[in-house]
Amino acid sequence: GQNIDQPTEMTATEGAIVQINCTYQTSGFNGLFWYQQHAGEAPTFLSYNVLDGLEEKGRFSSFLSRSKGYSYLLLKELQMKDSASYLCAVKDSNYQLIWGAGTKLIIKP
Amino acid sequence: ETGVTQTPRHLVMGMTNKKSLKCEQHLGHNAMYWYKQSAKKPLELMFVYNFKEQTENNSVPSRFSPECPNSSHLFLHLHTLQPEDSALYLCASSPRNSGDQETQYFGPGTRLLVL
């Protein structure tokens, strides 16, 4: 079966750095997405990785290792508004998105 | 403003009621999706429409009936639901349902409670 694993919940301090991991086992791979979802709101696109390596976008970076079936989302200089759930999703061989259950990130002052 | 709107935002219904969820996208996309999001569970893909044709039905019970009259509008008709159907129902759209970097854009969802 297809599976995406990510931690259920993480806590970090304002101004710090946090890394949210995602491991996947899917039938084929056509890219990995990270979405942010604030409580009661729509998931919004953060990043896309299809090749190995690090993609940096402002305070957020996403890393991919296809051989290890592993990705992480790195958030720097954390702000209170970063408190949200972060969803990892992989496109399989049929170009369908397989979703993780999401990581709830709590930022403390 | 994501370009994808959903109504109603909240819905409470009894098990014998019939209701419909509406989704509209203003992004010029050709693919639309219905997802179910339950607490602490992955998003569950329910239906996919590509150029108004249904291309995916993930073994969804017949009490959920989708309708896609055009590429901008998507409906989910609900009848004789069960309490376990209570969840957040998300609509999404993308340029088309193929390609690797196709990004899906989501609406804010309808929070459904079945009593």
Interface residues (C-beta under 8 A of the other chain):
Chain A: I4 T8 N30 G31 F33 Y35 G40 E41 A42 P43 T44 F45 Y48 V50 L87 A89 K91 Y95 Q96 L97 I98 W99 G100 A101 G102
Chain B: T2 V4 K40 K41 P42 L43 L45 E56 L90 N97 S98 G99 D100 Q101 E102 T103 Q104 Y105 F106 G107 P108 G109 R111
